[in-house]
């Protein structure tokens, strides 16, 4: 669809830094990482449930 280049990423990171502040960024990163990990685990769990039901 659309591509995000390095320049756009830098602008997005600067905006996030200004909005949340440097002290909150590690906390936000950890929370986002945990959410992605849980999402992947649930998706894989649903796949294995579907296979075992057949």
JOUR-V423329 format. One record per residue. N is the residue number from 0. SS is DSSP state (a for helix, b for strand, c for the rest). PSI is psi in degrees with one decimal (* if undefined). Layout:
BEGIN
n = [N,N]
ss = [SS,SS]
psi = [PSI,PSI]
END
This chain:
BEGIN
n = [0,1,2,3,4,5,6,7,8,9,10,11,12,13,14,15,16,17,18,19,20,21,22,23,24,25,26,27,28,29,30,31,32,33,34,35,36,37,38,39,40,41,42,43,44,45,46,47,48,49,50,51,52,53]
ss = [c,c,c,c,c,a,a,a,a,a,a,a,a,a,a,a,a,a,a,a,c,a,a,a,a,a,a,a,a,a,a,a,a,a,a,a,a,a,a,a,a,a,a,a,a,a,a,a,a,a,a,a,a,c]
psi = [-76.4,155.3,142.6,123.4,-178.3,-41.8,-43.2,-39.0,-41.4,-43.2,-43.7,-44.5,-39.2,-40.4,-42.8,-41.8,-42.3,-37.8,-47.9,-24.7,155.2,-29.4,-24.9,-13.5,-45.0,-38.3,-42.7,-41.3,-42.8,-44.4,-41.5,-41.8,-43.1,-40.5,-43.1,-41.6,-45.1,-41.4,-46.4,-39.8,-41.3,-39.3,-43.7,-35.7,-38.8,-39.5,-43.9,-32.0,-41.9,-40.5,-38.5,-22.0,-21.4,*]
END
